[in-house]
Amino acid sequence: MRYKLYKSLWLIVFYLCIGVSTTYAQNVQISGTVLDETDMPLPGVTVLLKGTTTGTTTDLDGKYSISAPTDGVLVFSFIGYDPVEKLIGNQTVIDLKMNPNTSDLEEVVVIGYGSAKKRDVTGAVSSVNPNKLENENPNSVQDILRGNAAGLNVGLSTSAKGGGSLQVRGQTSLNAGNSPLLVLDGAIYYGELADINPNDIDNLEVLKDASAAAVFGAKAANGVILITTKKGTIGKPTIKFNANAGLATMATFPEVYSPDGFVSWREDVFKSINAGGYDPYEFSDPRTLPSEISLEEWMAYDGSSGDPITVWLQRLNMQPAEIENYQNGNSVDWYDKIFQTGFRQDYTVSLSGRNENFNYYWSVGYLNNEGIIIGDEFETIRTRLNLEGKVNDWLSVGTNIQFAHQDESQVTVDWNLLRTLSPWGSEYNEDDTYKWRPNDEQSGGTHPFYDRSHIDRVDRDLNINATLYANIKLPFGFNFRTNFTPRFTYYEYFNHQSAEHAEWGQRGGIASRRQNKTYYWQLDNILTWQKTFAEKHDFNATFLVNAEKFQSWDNTMTNNGFEPHDRLGYHNIGGGINPIISSNDEYSTGDALMGRMIYSYDGKYSTTVSVRRDGYSAFGQSNPRALFYSAAVGWVFSDENFVNIDWLDFGKLRLSWGSNGNRDIGRYVALSDLNTGKYFYERPSGELYLVNQLYVNRMQNSNLQWERTESFNFGLDFSVLKTRLTGTLEMYKMSTRDLLVERSLPDFLGFNFVWDNLGQVDNKGFELTLNSTNYERNNFIWRSTANFQLNRNEIVSLYGDLDENGEELDDPSNGWFIGRAIDQIWNYKTLGIWQSDEADAAADYGVKPGDFKIEDVDGDGLFTNADRQFQGFTEPRFRWSLRNEFVLFKNFDVSFMIYSYWGHDGTFNQRKNRDGFLDRTSSYITPYWTEENPSNEWARLNSSEGGAGGFNVYRKRSFIRLENISMGYNFPKQLTEKANITNLRVYGNIRNVGHYAPQWDFWDPENSGPIPRYFTLGIDVTL
């Protein structure tokens, strides 16, 4: 009986399941087209079945297709547009038009230890989306940021490694660091940017004002860059493969003298050196003597005999090797021995996905770049694993792990040898080995390959950076998150300089080993509270408890004089006779408490207040901690009833104040430093023996404290003409006090300097960002982004020392002057070139016609500090960038970006024509003064500086650079879907296309050296 009952129950359950299954199986195929507010197809719209992870996206034509039950609801969402929900019912075609949410105001942005709606942000924040730069193939984080964020200055590194310096809103410190703080996935990051694969980055935020950066307290005075890496997206697992390869070629090259030009130029060199003191045609080719001067007369100038060509070349100080090669017609093009066309390759493959309970992203990348200088090579393997799992409704855990291995073992040749080496030198010895000194003259330079052929080097870096976290949802809108972020680095540098080298052989070979290990961790406990009351009062509170610890171990050993030989190099470093062993271990700790509250009323009025207390062991025992505050308000005035302007879509005013600190100094500068050394002591008998010594190397300062930057920021965010034009305007003023400086001390104290807090530097500036949609039709879209910025700084105070008039004294030795900018030039002023009819006046200053004329301000005939004048500035007076993007026929897109630095000066001492030993080396081809061709800009060859030794010649370095031209093509979906490919894209770009510099024509105006032009082709496949 019981069996029959169970059987009946199972049958009932079975039929119920069948019924339910049948009900849920009644899916229909829904298709349609999504348009934007201008009736243009909207690609990339997410179409999701509500309450599930089933979804798809619209293609380039705005079309989609999805299978869903008839009682389901489709949710259409896209960044910048209001989400739309549609009940399916008996529909099979659902078309709709999406309306923009003005200026992406509902978008959530990262603001440090959390996020907030863009509408509620009160600080100065710039966002950069790397996905928009895919065609440009950025090889580094700096490539993504360069020219794309107003207020952020990105330096240009021309090495194979790439990168460049970063600076937010100008220089605020004199001796301490000026680099912004890096935050990776919510945790402070002290690693190299080269360890981060640009393909892994989802978004970057630049926090520029004190209010936005204040939550990072004593580390944020120079701004903060927040880097967020990718995670999985809803849908099936996604495999993405990106591969690109390209070439690095020389972009700008000032030529050196050709073999024939070198000899003619050397003739003018000796005429200039012996100005007024040589016989007619003494340094000229005897084969071109005029008829009135016989060869015998010419030879008799110095009593020479023998071959006239040899005599002539000897007068030009050419060495026997050069003379022999000249007579045999054997010359060398050293350019080909120093520079190359470098090959570059970059591959990244990633796997990602997301469902209701698990999110994952894993990537592996390999990059190998060759620079334009032979031996300049950078190789790295980078991998990232981002995991997050939902344990239950209130607990989720995850990890972000980054591993990078860098190899820079190649030995780069010295490109400066290009200017030095004679084209008539010998490249090889008789046994076909590289010749150490091609012209056998000590000042004539060495063979570019000679040193590197005698060096065996290992230069590798291994870094692991991770964040382990747990997230707990608490009642009443509270959330608790704990992050543990360990970082491990291991660096090794082994170097062997062979005894077979002509110079190193005198020391019996040289070998060294260095190994450095670093362990750093930080712990962040973050409590957040988000709550909305009465649908108008929004609260977003964040509280932080932080602790950190840094420890490093550094060992170095060197040796030379290896016996019986040094063939084992650094593998047998104990085989030398002069071992030197040293170590340098460092340790530091820090902690912090922080609280921040963001309050918004009715979406129109918002305010942010924060306070942070930081501690750091590097500061003096009297001031281990400091407090930093900030406050900001925002007003969306366009939402007010009394503002009724048809063309204004959105307008918001922001005002902020805050203070941040700078702790970027050495870990032990506040403490006395005991050093040890060794010296020989002589006994009365005359015997020498080695003894140890112990001495204090540094003066302590127990009162050393944080450098503090206080700033005000006024901002305006706006959108007009139905979002056709959006933008941001920022104006700011910053005051940095208690500057961390090395204060000079009188010698009788026994110390040269002490680290102290002195002085004040002010910065003020203006920034403007504009984004526009210039033209938009079915087959053509044109968008532009423009940035403009200027910054001015001023030294308000220094050491507080006063003169007899009660005015504060300047620091001329460092070029720091009260009331002047840090980068203002203070030097002698050039007034052109002394001409032949001014020989007597020039002689009063110990110079000759063809030398530079220096302004003698006080007229005393001497050049002292009284004659130095304030002239231009070494930092640009303003910077701007312009990006244009075009979409043609829906699948083809083109973009180009221009940026400019304008109004600054740089040293241009090539005008002196005294670079190196002109009587023994070659030279760049530049104009020069002669009596026959006088110049008022270029000095004579081997000119004299007279009593104004060390003066600089300045020239404007203003330039406009066409930074890149990029293009890409997306293959149509109807083609790729047949191969089960979600997306297939090919792209190409040219970086550093060219530049315009009206007054700078020597190397590149941005870095005064060789700069590469990159050509790249790539493919991007998504499965």
Secondary structure, DSSP 8 states (H G I E B T S, - for coil): -HHHHHHHHHHHHHHHHHHHHHHHH-EEEEEEEEE-TTS-B-TT-EEEETTSS-EEE--TTSEEEEEEETT-EEEEEETTEEEEEEE-TT-SB--EE--B-GGGTT-EEE-SSSEEEGGG--S-EEEE-GGGGGGG--SSHHHHHTTTSTTEEE----SSS----EEESS---SSS----EEEETTEEE-S-GGGS-GGGEEEEEEE-SHHHHGGGGGG-TT-EEEEEE----BEEEEEEEEEEEEEEEE-----B--HHHHHHHHHHHHHHHTTT-S-TTTTS-GGG--TTS-HHHHHTTTT--S-HHHHHHHHTT--HHHHHHHHHT----THHHHB--EEEEEEEEEEEEE-SSEEEEEEEEEEEEE-SBTT-EEEEEEEEEEEEEE-SSSEEEEEEEEEEEEE--S----TTHHHHS-TTS-SB-TTSSB-SSTTS-GGG---TTHHHHTEEEEEEEEEEEEEEEEEEE-GGGEEEEEEEEEEEEEEEEEEEE-TTSTTGGGGT-EEEEEEEEEEEEEEEEEEEEEEEETTTEEEEEEEEEEEEEEEEEEEEEEEE--SS--TTGGGGGGGSSS-EEEE--EEEEEEEEEEEEEEEETTTEEEEEEEEEEEETTS-TT-SEEEEEEEEEEE-GGGSTT---TTEEEEEEEEEEEEEEE--S-TTTTS-EEEEEEEEEE-TTS-EEEEEEEEEEE---TT---EEEEEEEEEEEEEETTTTEEEEEEEEEEEEEEEEEEEE--GGGS-SEEEEEEEEEEEEEEEEEEEEEEEEETTEEEEEEEEEEEEEEEEEESS--B-TTS-B--BGGGTB-TTS-TTEEEE--EEEE--GGGHHHHHTTT--TTSEEE--SS-SSS--GGG-EEEEESS-SEEEEEEEEEEETTTEEEEEEEEEEES-EEE-GGGG--SS-TTTS--B------SSS--SSS--TT---TTSTT---EEE--EEEEEEEEEEEE--HHHHGGGT-SEEEEEEEEEEEEEE-TT--SS-TTTSS--EEEEEEEEEEE-
